[in-house]
Amino acid sequence: MKITISKKDYTLHFGLDFIEQLDKNDTVAYNGSEIAVGTTMVIGLLADTRNPKYLVPIIKAALCTEESIPADAEIKQWIESQENMKNTVDAFLLNLQKVNLLQEMVNWKAVKVANKEALKMFLS
């Protein structure tokens, strides 16, 4: 996936470095060990809430192997400049769904079911 931030083209890489970068931020205690859950949480929250703020850590992590990484402010400005946020979020989710490494980490079907259940709560 390619994006242009501050007139510079970037290729987003959703590989092991991406996963390690996202996992650095969030851990939970499990059977006496610390388990990294950042990737699952950030992608799951983007899929579940559709909140564009979760694009910031995703973009930063996807660029962690680049020589230069845009500042948070530049990434936020890029996000805010998108004319159709729904399509932008969809594009990221569709690209993330294609990543073999994320297939078992993110249960895409469960996220969709959770959203349907949340919708039912507001219909009653």
N, C-alpha and C positions, 0 to 999 in steps of 0.2 A: 504494500500500500504506500502510495506516495502523496505527500502533502507539501505545500509551499508556505513557509512561515518567514515573515520579514524578507520577502523576495529571495529566499534560499530554499532550494528543493531538498527534501529529506525523504529517505526511504525508511519506513517503519519495519522493524524486524521483530517478529513475535516468536523468538526462539528461547533457548534455555537462559540466556542472559536477561531477557525480558522477564521471565518467570522469577529468576533470582532477585532482580531489582525490585519487583513488586512485593516479593515475599519478605524483603528486608524490613518492611514497615509494620507488618502485623503478625503476631504470634499468639498462640493460645497454649495453655498448659494442658497436657493430655498424658495421663498415666506417668506423671513425674517428668515428662519431657516437654520441651518447647517445640511446638509444631508451627511452621510457617503457613499462614493462610491468606497472605496479602493478595495473591493472584486471584484466588477463588472469591475473596470478598469484593475486590474492586470490580472485577468483571461481572460478578453476580449482582452487585449494586447497580452498575450501569444497565444491565439487562432488566433488572427488576424495577428500578425507579425511573430509568430513562433520564437521569439527572446528568446534564453535560459536564458538571464539575468533575465527574469521574474520568473524563477524557484526559485531564491534565496528567495524572499519574500514569495513565496508559501510554500517552504519547511520550512522556519522559522516559519511561522504562523501555519503550520500543526504540528509543534513540540512544540508549546507554552505551552502545558500542561506537557511536559516531565520535569524530574528533572534537566537534563542537556541538553543544546542545543548546537550543534556544532557552532563554530565561523563562521562568513561569509566566511573567507578565506578557511575553511574546506569544506563548502558547495560549494563554487566556484570550489575548487579542484575536488570535486566529480563530478560536472557537466562537467568540462573539461576532466575528465577521461572517460566519456562515449564514447564508440566506435561508436555508431550510434545515433547522436543527433536527427535526425528525429524521430526515434523510441522512444527515451527518452521523447521528447515533446509529441508525440502521446500517450504514456503510461500515462502521467500526465493528458492530456486532456480527455482521455477515462475514467480515474478514476474520474475526476472532474464531467464529464457528468453524472455519476451514482449517484452523491450525491443529495438526495432528496431536501435538503435545498437550493441547488443552481439552481434548475430547473427554478424558476421564476426570479431569480436574473440575470442570464446570458442567453441571447437569442441566443442559439447556431445556430439556423437557420439563424438569421440575420448576424452573424459573417461570416458564409459561403457565404451568398449572397454578403456581402461587399467585400470579397476577390475576388469573381468572377467579380464584377464590377471594382475593382482595376486592375485586370488582363486585362480587355477589354481596359482600358485606355492606356496601354502600347502596345497593338496590333495594334492600329490605326496609 
